[in-house]
Amino acid sequence: MAKVTLHPFIQRLQGKLGNVVFRQTHNGTLSATKVPDMSKVKWSQAQQEHRQRFKQAVAEAKAALADPQVRARYEEAAAKAGKRPFDLAVSDHYHGRGL
């Protein structure tokens, strides 16, 4: 993997430039990847159902974290597990459990 040191005046690099996507991970590292071509992908029925369940789990996690009391519980649980609160909430809602 190539490593690049950017000029100090560049604070952050994010988004798409041509066919390259730049993103910063939650731990602060920068990654650049080629934009995937998904135009010819045929999703199986199981994949479509999984994607729909995951979409629903994300929506439920966002709604749950909007409640300050629930968010506080997820932040506490996530700190103990070494995870991000949103990731923990999505996992809980996807698997049918919650705090």
WONOR-V896231 format. One record per backbone hydrogen bond with DSSP energy under -1.0 kcal/mol. CO is the residue of the C=O (numbers start at 1). NH is the residue of the N-H. If there is no record, write none. Layout:
# WONOR-V896231
CO,NH + CO,NH
This chain:
# WONOR-V896231
7,10 + 15,22 + 17,20 + 19,35 + 20,17 + 21,33 + 22,15 + 23,31 + 25,28 + 29,25 + 31,23 + 33,21 + 38,41 + 44,48 + 45,49 + 46,50 + 47,51 + 48,52 + 49,53 + 50,54 + 51,55 + 52,56 + 53,57 + 54,58 + 55,59 + 56,60 + 57,61 + 58,62 + 59,63 + 60,64 + 61,65 + 64,67 + 67,71 + 68,72 + 69,73 + 70,74 + 71,75 + 72,76 + 73,77 + 74,78 + 75,79 + 76,80 + 77,81 + 78,82 + 78,83 + 84,88 + 85,89 + 86,90 + 87,91 + 88,92 + 89,93 + 90,94 + 91,95 + 92,97
